[in-house]
């Protein structure tokens, strides 16, 4: 397993865990962001499984994007609504 694959695998696991452990703490429930979180968890799970089972070479660019997404999710405590909010 290369460094890029290991980095991508760790980043996908961080994304999955952060989204699964998100707590709303009084913020309102928005179904659209629930669906987006479900899709993100599913995509990251499939990507992690593919990296582990087949050893598909993850490009360094993919690993960097996943690390950036994981860092942003950690920064906003897993709140996709905050992460994807439109800024005017």
Backbone as XML, in Angstrom:
<?xml version="1.0"?>
<chain id="A" units="angstrom">
  <residue number="1" name="UNK">
    <atom name="N" x="0.861" y="-1.177" z="0.000"/>
    <atom name="CA" x="0.000" y="0.000" z="0.000"/>
    <atom name="C" x="0.905" y="1.237" z="0.000"/>
  </residue>
  <residue number="2" name="UNK">
    <atom name="N" x="0.634" y="2.145" z="-0.915"/>
    <atom name="CA" x="1.455" y="3.345" z="-1.036"/>
    <atom name="C" x="1.042" y="4.400" z="-0.013"/>
  </residue>
  <residue number="3" name="UNK">
    <atom name="N" x="1.829" y="5.447" z="0.058"/>
    <atom name="CA" x="1.527" y="6.539" z="0.986"/>
    <atom name="C" x="0.212" y="7.222" z="0.598"/>
  </residue>
  <residue number="4" name="UNK">
    <atom name="N" x="-0.006" y="7.394" z="-0.710"/>
    <atom name="CA" x="-1.246" y="8.030" z="-1.159"/>
    <atom name="C" x="-2.465" y="7.182" z="-0.792"/>
  </residue>
  <residue number="5" name="UNK">
    <atom name="N" x="-2.344" y="5.867" z="-0.945"/>
    <atom name="CA" x="-3.455" y="4.985" z="-0.587"/>
    <atom name="C" x="-3.719" y="5.001" z="0.914"/>
  </residue>
  <residue number="6" name="UNK">
    <atom name="N" x="-2.655" y="4.981" z="1.701"/>
    <atom name="CA" x="-2.804" y="5.013" z="3.148"/>
    <atom name="C" x="-3.427" y="6.333" z="3.598"/>
  </residue>
  <residue number="7" name="UNK">
    <atom name="N" x="-2.972" y="7.422" z="3.019"/>
    <atom name="CA" x="-3.520" y="8.732" z="3.357"/>
    <atom name="C" x="-4.991" y="8.816" z="2.974"/>
  </residue>
  <residue number="8" name="UNK">
    <atom name="N" x="-5.337" y="8.339" z="1.788"/>
    <atom name="CA" x="-6.734" y="8.357" z="1.346"/>
    <atom name="C" x="-7.596" y="7.479" z="2.251"/>
  </residue>
  <residue number="9" name="UNK">
    <atom name="N" x="-7.076" y="6.338" z="2.660"/>
    <atom name="CA" x="-7.826" y="5.439" z="3.538"/>
    <atom name="C" x="-8.073" y="6.084" z="4.900"/>
  </residue>
  <residue number="10" name="UNK">
    <atom name="N" x="-7.063" y="6.692" z="5.473"/>
    <atom name="CA" x="-7.219" y="7.352" z="6.770"/>
    <atom name="C" x="-8.206" y="8.518" z="6.661"/>
  </residue>
  <residue number="11" name="UNK">
    <atom name="N" x="-8.104" y="9.295" z="5.577"/>
    <atom name="CA" x="-9.013" y="10.433" z="5.396"/>
    <atom name="C" x="-10.452" y="9.968" z="5.240"/>
  </residue>
  <residue number="12" name="UNK">
    <atom name="N" x="-10.681" y="8.878" z="4.497"/>
    <atom name="CA" x="-12.054" y="8.376" z="4.349"/>
    <atom name="C" x="-12.594" y="7.894" z="5.689"/>
  </residue>
  <residue number="13" name="UNK">
    <atom name="N" x="-11.763" y="7.253" z="6.490"/>
    <atom name="CA" x="-12.220" y="6.800" z="7.804"/>
    <atom name="C" x="-12.543" y="7.973" z="8.719"/>
  </residue>
  <residue number="14" name="UNK">
    <atom name="N" x="-11.754" y="9.037" z="8.648"/>
    <atom name="CA" x="-12.038" y="10.240" z="9.451"/>
    <atom name="C" x="-13.362" y="10.859" z="9.011"/>
  </residue>
  <residue number="15" name="UNK">
    <atom name="N" x="-13.590" y="10.933" z="7.702"/>
    <atom name="CA" x="-14.844" y="11.499" z="7.188"/>
    <atom name="C" x="-16.033" y="10.665" z="7.662"/>
  </residue>
  <residue number="16" name="UNK">
    <atom name="N" x="-15.917" y="9.358" z="7.540"/>
    <atom name="CA" x="-17.009" y="8.473" z="7.947"/>
    <atom name="C" x="-17.307" y="8.631" z="9.434"/>
  </residue>
  <residue number="17" name="UNK">
    <atom name="N" x="-16.269" y="8.565" z="10.252"/>
    <atom name="CA" x="-16.477" y="8.664" z="11.706"/>
    <atom name="C" x="-17.023" y="10.028" z="12.120"/>
  </residue>
  <residue number="18" name="UNK">
    <atom name="N" x="-16.541" y="11.085" z="11.496"/>
    <atom name="CA" x="-17.014" y="12.425" z="11.883"/>
    <atom name="C" x="-18.479" y="12.611" z="11.501"/>
  </residue>
  <residue number="19" name="UNK">
    <atom name="N" x="-18.873" y="12.114" z="10.329"/>
    <atom name="CA" x="-20.271" y="12.246" z="9.923"/>
    <atom name="C" x="-21.184" y="11.350" z="10.759"/>
  </residue>
  <residue number="20" name="UNK">
    <atom name="N" x="-20.706" y="10.174" z="11.124"/>
    <atom name="CA" x="-21.528" y="9.272" z="11.929"/>
    <atom name="C" x="-21.693" y="9.751" z="13.364"/>
  </residue>
  <residue number="21" name="UNK">
    <atom name="N" x="-20.729" y="10.493" z="13.879"/>
    <atom name="CA" x="-20.798" y="10.935" z="15.267"/>
    <atom name="C" x="-21.277" y="12.378" z="15.406"/>
  </residue>
  <residue number="22" name="UNK">
    <atom name="N" x="-21.821" y="12.964" z="14.342"/>
    <atom name="CA" x="-22.318" y="14.338" z="14.408"/>
    <atom name="C" x="-23.537" y="14.413" z="15.324"/>
  </residue>
  <residue number="23" name="UNK">
    <atom name="N" x="-23.552" y="15.424" z="16.186"/>
    <atom name="CA" x="-24.694" y="15.679" z="17.072"/>
    <atom name="C" x="-25.226" y="17.070" z="16.773"/>
  </residue>
  <residue number="24" name="UNK">
    <atom name="N" x="-26.536" y="17.172" z="16.571"/>
    <atom name="CA" x="-27.144" y="18.442" z="16.176"/>
    <atom name="C" x="-27.107" y="19.492" z="17.271"/>
  </residue>
  <residue number="25" name="UNK">
    <atom name="N" x="-27.300" y="19.111" z="18.507"/>
    <atom name="CA" x="-27.287" y="20.031" z="19.646"/>
    <atom name="C" x="-28.164" y="21.257" z="19.437"/>
  </residue>
  <residue number="26" name="UNK">
    <atom name="N" x="-29.410" y="21.028" z="19.148"/>
    <atom name="CA" x="-30.366" y="22.113" z="19.039"/>
    <atom name="C" x="-30.557" y="22.685" z="17.646"/>
  </residue>
  <residue number="27" name="UNK">
    <atom name="N" x="-29.675" y="22.385" z="16.721"/>
    <atom name="CA" x="-29.882" y="22.910" z="15.367"/>
    <atom name="C" x="-31.002" y="22.123" z="14.697"/>
  </residue>
  <residue number="28" name="UNK">
    <atom name="N" x="-31.657" y="22.754" z="13.770"/>
    <atom name="CA" x="-32.825" y="22.105" z="13.167"/>
    <atom name="C" x="-32.399" y="21.014" z="12.188"/>
  </residue>
  <residue number="29" name="UNK">
    <atom name="N" x="-33.301" y="20.047" z="12.040"/>
    <atom name="CA" x="-33.048" y="18.926" z="11.144"/>
    <atom name="C" x="-33.441" y="19.317" z="9.725"/>
  </residue>
  <residue number="30" name="UNK">
    <atom name="N" x="-32.533" y="19.107" z="8.798"/>
    <atom name="CA" x="-32.820" y="19.363" z="7.391"/>
    <atom name="C" x="-32.577" y="18.079" z="6.607"/>
  </residue>
  <residue number="31" name="UNK">
    <atom name="N" x="-33.639" y="17.500" z="6.050"/>
    <atom name="CA" x="-33.523" y="16.200" z="5.383"/>
    <atom name="C" x="-32.533" y="16.183" z="4.218"/>
  </residue>
  <residue number="32" name="UNK">
    <atom name="N" x="-32.396" y="17.287" z="3.509"/>
    <atom name="CA" x="-31.486" y="17.334" z="2.360"/>
    <atom name="C" x="-30.053" y="17.059" z="2.813"/>
  </residue>
  <residue number="33" name="UNK">
    <atom name="N" x="-29.661" y="17.654" z="3.926"/>
    <atom name="CA" x="-28.302" y="17.449" z="4.404"/>
    <atom name="C" x="-28.124" y="16.053" z="4.999"/>
  </residue>
  <residue number="34" name="UNK">
    <atom name="N" x="-29.200" y="15.470" z="5.483"/>
    <atom name="CA" x="-29.144" y="14.082" z="5.922"/>
    <atom name="C" x="-28.869" y="13.141" z="4.761"/>
  </residue>
  <residue number="35" name="UNK">
    <atom name="N" x="-29.507" y="13.410" z="3.631"/>
    <atom name="CA" x="-29.280" y="12.601" z="2.429"/>
    <atom name="C" x="-27.858" y="12.814" z="1.908"/>
  </residue>
  <residue number="36" name="UNK">
    <atom name="N" x="-27.393" y="14.060" z="1.918"/>
    <atom name="CA" x="-26.030" y="14.346" z="1.465"/>
    <atom name="C" x="-25.024" y="13.627" z="2.368"/>
  </residue>
  <residue number="37" name="UNK">
    <atom name="N" x="-25.254" y="13.630" z="3.673"/>
    <atom name="CA" x="-24.360" y="12.933" z="4.602"/>
    <atom name="C" x="-24.377" y="11.431" z="4.341"/>
  </residue>
  <residue number="38" name="UNK">
    <atom name="N" x="-25.557" y="10.881" z="4.082"/>
    <atom name="CA" x="-25.656" y="9.451" z="3.784"/>
    <atom name="C" x="-24.886" y="9.106" z="2.522"/>
  </residue>
  <residue number="39" name="UNK">
    <atom name="N" x="-25.015" y="9.922" z="1.488"/>
    <atom name="CA" x="-24.292" y="9.685" z="0.231"/>
    <atom name="C" x="-22.778" y="9.782" z="0.454"/>
  </residue>
  <residue number="40" name="UNK">
    <atom name="N" x="-22.350" y="10.767" z="1.238"/>
    <atom name="CA" x="-20.922" y="10.928" z="1.519"/>
    <atom name="C" x="-20.378" y="9.742" z="2.302"/>
  </residue>
  <residue number="41" name="UNK">
    <atom name="N" x="-21.127" y="9.261" z="3.290"/>
    <atom name="CA" x="-20.693" y="8.102" z="4.071"/>
    <atom name="C" x="-20.615" y="6.870" z="3.185"/>
  </residue>
  <residue number="42" name="UNK">
    <atom name="N" x="-21.614" y="6.676" z="2.332"/>
    <atom name="CA" x="-21.623" y="5.526" z="1.431"/>
    <atom name="C" x="-20.459" y="5.579" z="0.453"/>
  </residue>
  <residue number="43" name="UNK">
    <atom name="N" x="-20.220" y="6.749" z="-0.136"/>
    <atom name="CA" x="-19.123" y="6.890" z="-1.090"/>
    <atom name="C" x="-17.772" y="6.657" z="-0.429"/>
  </residue>
  <residue number="44" name="UNK">
    <atom name="N" x="-17.586" y="7.190" z="0.763"/>
    <atom name="CA" x="-16.317" y="6.996" z="1.469"/>
    <atom name="C" x="-16.133" y="5.543" z="1.890"/>
  </residue>
  <residue number="45" name="UNK">
    <atom name="N" x="-17.219" y="4.891" z="2.289"/>
    <atom name="CA" x="-17.129" y="3.480" z="2.660"/>
    <atom name="C" x="-16.750" y="2.625" z="1.457"/>
  </residue>
  <residue number="46" name="UNK">
    <atom name="N" x="-17.382" y="2.881" z="0.331"/>
    <atom name="CA" x="-17.045" y="2.133" z="-0.884"/>
    <atom name="C" x="-15.611" y="2.394" z="-1.326"/>
  </residue>
  <residue number="47" name="UNK">
    <atom name="N" x="-15.170" y="3.635" z="-1.231"/>
    <atom name="CA" x="-13.801" y="3.976" z="-1.607"/>
    <atom name="C" x="-12.798" y="3.297" z="-0.671"/>
  </residue>
  <residue number="48" name="UNK">
    <atom name="N" x="-13.073" y="3.312" z="0.629"/>
    <atom name="CA" x="-12.178" y="2.657" z="1.584"/>
    <atom name="C" x="-12.133" y="1.147" z="1.342"/>
  </residue>
  <residue number="49" name="UNK">
    <atom name="N" x="-13.282" y="0.544" z="1.085"/>
    <atom name="CA" x="-13.326" y="-0.894" z="0.823"/>
    <atom name="C" x="-12.559" y="-1.234" z="-0.457"/>
  </residue>
  <residue number="50" name="UNK">
    <atom name="N" x="-12.677" y="-0.380" z="-1.449"/>
    <atom name="CA" x="-11.966" y="-0.628" z="-2.710"/>
    <atom name="C" x="-10.458" y="-0.498" z="-2.534"/>
  </residue>
  <residue number="51" name="UNK">
    <atom name="N" x="-10.034" y="0.471" z="-1.750"/>
    <atom name="CA" x="-8.602" y="0.641" z="-1.509"/>
    <atom name="C" x="-8.047" y="-0.560" z="-0.750"/>
  </residue>
  <residue number="52" name="UNK">
    <atom name="N" x="-8.798" y="-1.045" z="0.238"/>
    <atom name="CA" x="-8.320" y="-2.168" z="1.050"/>
    <atom name="C" x="-8.324" y="-3.473" z="0.263"/>
  </residue>
  <residue number="53" name="UNK">
    <atom name="N" x="-9.404" y="-3.740" z="-0.465"/>
    <atom name="CA" x="-9.528" y="-5.054" z="-1.114"/>
    <atom name="C" x="-8.724" y="-5.162" z="-2.401"/>
  </residue>
  <residue number="54" name="UNK">
    <atom name="N" x="-8.799" y="-4.188" z="-3.252"/>
    <atom name="CA" x="-8.139" y="-4.308" z="-4.548"/>
    <atom name="C" x="-6.822" y="-3.551" z="-4.623"/>
  </residue>
  <residue number="55" name="UNK">
    <atom name="N" x="-6.576" y="-2.691" z="-3.665"/>
    <atom name="CA" x="-5.347" y="-1.917" z="-3.707"/>
    <atom name="C" x="-5.306" y="-0.960" z="-4.880"/>
  </residue>
  <residue number="56" name="UNK">
    <atom name="N" x="-6.464" y="-0.446" z="-5.243"/>
    <atom name="CA" x="-6.539" y="0.502" z="-6.353"/>
    <atom name="C" x="-5.642" y="1.696" z="-6.019"/>
  </residue>
  <residue number="57" name="UNK">
    <atom name="N" x="-4.747" y="2.021" z="-6.901"/>
    <atom name="CA" x="-3.845" y="3.134" z="-6.602"/>
    <atom name="C" x="-4.602" y="4.456" z="-6.542"/>
  </residue>
  <residue number="58" name="UNK">
    <atom name="N" x="-4.636" y="5.023" z="-5.369"/>
    <atom name="CA" x="-5.279" y="6.321" z="-5.211"/>
    <atom name="C" x="-4.283" y="7.392" z="-5.634"/>
  </residue>
  <residue number="59" name="UNK">
    <atom name="N" x="-4.713" y="8.256" z="-6.480"/>
    <atom name="CA" x="-3.840" y="9.335" z="-6.920"/>
    <atom name="C" x="-3.561" y="10.276" z="-5.754"/>
  </residue>
  <residue number="60" name="UNK">
    <atom name="N" x="-2.429" y="10.926" z="-5.804"/>
    <atom name="CA" x="-2.072" y="11.862" z="-4.739"/>
    <atom name="C" x="-3.085" y="13.001" z="-4.666"/>
  </residue>
  <residue number="61" name="UNK">
    <atom name="N" x="-3.637" y="13.394" z="-5.798"/>
    <atom name="CA" x="-4.650" y="14.450" z="-5.823"/>
    <atom name="C" x="-5.900" y="14.048" z="-5.073"/>
  </residue>
  <residue number="62" name="UNK">
    <atom name="N" x="-6.323" y="12.797" z="-5.254"/>
    <atom name="CA" x="-7.494" y="12.293" z="-4.530"/>
    <atom name="C" x="-7.234" y="12.280" z="-3.035"/>
  </residue>
  <residue number="63" name="UNK">
    <atom name="N" x="-6.050" y="11.855" z="-2.647"/>
    <atom name="CA" x="-5.708" y="11.834" z="-1.227"/>
    <atom name="C" x="-5.723" y="13.243" z="-0.649"/>
  </residue>
  <residue number="64" name="UNK">
    <atom name="N" x="-5.213" y="14.221" z="-1.389"/>
    <atom name="CA" x="-5.212" y="15.601" z="-0.905"/>
    <atom name="C" x="-6.625" y="16.152" z="-0.770"/>
  </residue>
  <residue number="65" name="UNK">
    <atom name="N" x="-7.490" y="15.841" z="-1.726"/>
    <atom name="CA" x="-8.879" y="16.298" z="-1.655"/>
    <atom name="C" x="-9.588" y="15.674" z="-0.458"/>
  </residue>
  <residue number="66" name="UNK">
    <atom name="N" x="-9.369" y="14.397" z="-0.231"/>
    <atom name="CA" x="-9.993" y="13.725" z="0.910"/>
    <atom name="C" x="-9.481" y="14.282" z="2.233"/>
  </residue>
  <residue number="67" name="UNK">
    <atom name="N" x="-8.191" y="14.579" z="2.306"/>
    <atom name="CA" x="-7.637" y="15.177" z="3.527"/>
    <atom name="C" x="-8.242" y="16.558" z="3.755"/>
  </residue>
  <residue number="68" name="UNK">
    <atom name="N" x="-8.407" y="17.330" z="2.676"/>
    <atom name="CA" x="-9.009" y="18.663" z="2.814"/>
    <atom name="C" x="-10.454" y="18.565" z="3.297"/>
  </residue>
  <residue number="69" name="UNK">
    <atom name="N" x="-11.222" y="17.631" z="2.747"/>
    <atom name="CA" x="-12.609" y="17.449" z="3.169"/>
    <atom name="C" x="-12.665" y="16.998" z="4.626"/>
  </residue>
  <residue number="70" name="UNK">
    <atom name="N" x="-11.778" y="16.080" z="5.003"/>
    <atom name="CA" x="-11.745" y="15.611" z="6.389"/>
    <atom name="C" x="-11.401" y="16.759" z="7.338"/>
  </residue>
  <residue number="71" name="UNK">
    <atom name="N" x="-10.447" y="17.590" z="6.952"/>
    <atom name="CA" x="-10.071" y="18.724" z="7.800"/>
    <atom name="C" x="-11.217" y="19.717" z="7.935"/>
  </residue>
  <residue number="72" name="UNK">
    <atom name="N" x="-11.923" y="19.979" z="6.844"/>
    <atom name="CA" x="-13.058" y="20.896" z="6.900"/>
    <atom name="C" x="-14.187" y="20.336" z="7.761"/>
  </residue>
  <residue number="73" name="UNK">
    <atom name="N" x="-14.424" y="19.035" z="7.658"/>
    <atom name="CA" x="-15.461" y="18.417" z="8.489"/>
    <atom name="C" x="-15.084" y="18.444" z="9.962"/>
  </residue>
  <residue number="74" name="UNK">
    <atom name="N" x="-13.813" y="18.249" z="10.254"/>
    <atom name="CA" x="-13.380" y="18.332" z="11.645"/>
    <atom name="C" x="-13.507" y="19.761" z="12.165"/>
  </residue>
  <residue number="75" name="UNK">
    <atom name="N" x="-13.219" y="20.717" z="11.296"/>
    <atom name="CA" x="-13.294" y="22.125" z="11.704"/>
    <atom name="C" x="-14.727" y="22.550" z="12.016"/>
  </residue>
  <residue number="76" name="UNK">
    <atom name="N" x="-15.687" y="22.088" z="11.204"/>
    <atom name="CA" x="-17.085" y="22.475" z="11.439"/>
    <atom name="C" x="-17.834" y="21.407" z="12.238"/>
  </residue>
  <residue number="77" name="UNK">
    <atom name="N" x="-17.093" y="20.525" z="12.898"/>
    <atom name="CA" x="-17.637" y="19.486" z="13.787"/>
    <atom name="C" x="-18.627" y="18.557" z="13.104"/>
  </residue>
  <residue number="78" name="UNK">
    <atom name="N" x="-18.444" y="18.309" z="11.813"/>
    <atom name="CA" x="-19.287" y="17.370" z="11.092"/>
    <atom name="C" x="-20.586" y="17.941" z="10.578"/>
  </residue>
  <residue number="79" name="UNK">
    <atom name="N" x="-20.795" y="19.233" z="10.720"/>
    <atom name="CA" x="-22.037" y="19.870" z="10.294"/>
    <atom name="C" x="-21.962" y="20.193" z="8.798"/>
  </residue>
  <residue number="80" name="UNK">
    <atom name="N" x="-22.583" y="19.347" z="7.982"/>
    <atom name="CA" x="-22.559" y="19.567" z="6.539"/>
    <atom name="C" x="-23.294" y="20.838" z="6.135"/>
  </residue>
  <residue number="81" name="UNK">
    <atom name="N" x="-24.324" y="21.190" z="6.866"/>
    <atom name="CA" x="-25.057" y="22.420" z="6.555"/>
    <atom name="C" x="-24.143" y="23.629" z="6.710"/>
  </residue>
  <residue number="82" name="UNK">
    <atom name="N" x="-23.309" y="23.605" z="7.720"/>
    <atom name="CA" x="-22.353" y="24.697" z="7.922"/>
    <atom name="C" x="-21.266" y="24.669" z="6.846"/>
  </residue>
  <residue number="83" name="UNK">
    <atom name="N" x="-20.850" y="23.470" z="6.479"/>
    <atom name="CA" x="-19.792" y="23.333" z="5.476"/>
    <atom name="C" x="-20.264" y="23.746" z="4.088"/>
  </residue>
  <residue number="84" name="UNK">
    <atom name="N" x="-21.503" y="23.416" z="3.747"/>
    <atom name="CA" x="-22.025" y="23.679" z="2.408"/>
    <atom name="C" x="-22.874" y="24.939" z="2.330"/>
  </residue>
  <residue number="85" name="UNK">
    <atom name="N" x="-22.842" y="25.763" z="3.372"/>
    <atom name="CA" x="-23.652" y="26.967" z="3.391"/>
    <atom name="C" x="-23.203" y="27.937" z="2.299"/>
  </residue>
  <residue number="86" name="UNK">
    <atom name="N" x="-24.180" y="28.548" z="1.642"/>
    <atom name="CA" x="-23.879" y="29.533" z="0.605"/>
    <atom name="C" x="-23.429" y="30.816" z="1.254"/>
  </residue>
  <residue number="87" name="UNK">
    <atom name="N" x="-22.370" y="31.349" z="0.778"/>
    <atom name="CA" x="-21.850" y="32.612" z="1.312"/>
    <atom name="C" x="-22.094" y="33.710" z="0.278"/>
  </residue>
  <residue number="88" name="UNK">
    <atom name="N" x="-22.720" y="34.782" z="0.720"/>
    <atom name="CA" x="-23.036" y="35.888" z="-0.196"/>
    <atom name="C" x="-22.144" y="37.054" z="0.079"/>
  </residue>
</chain>
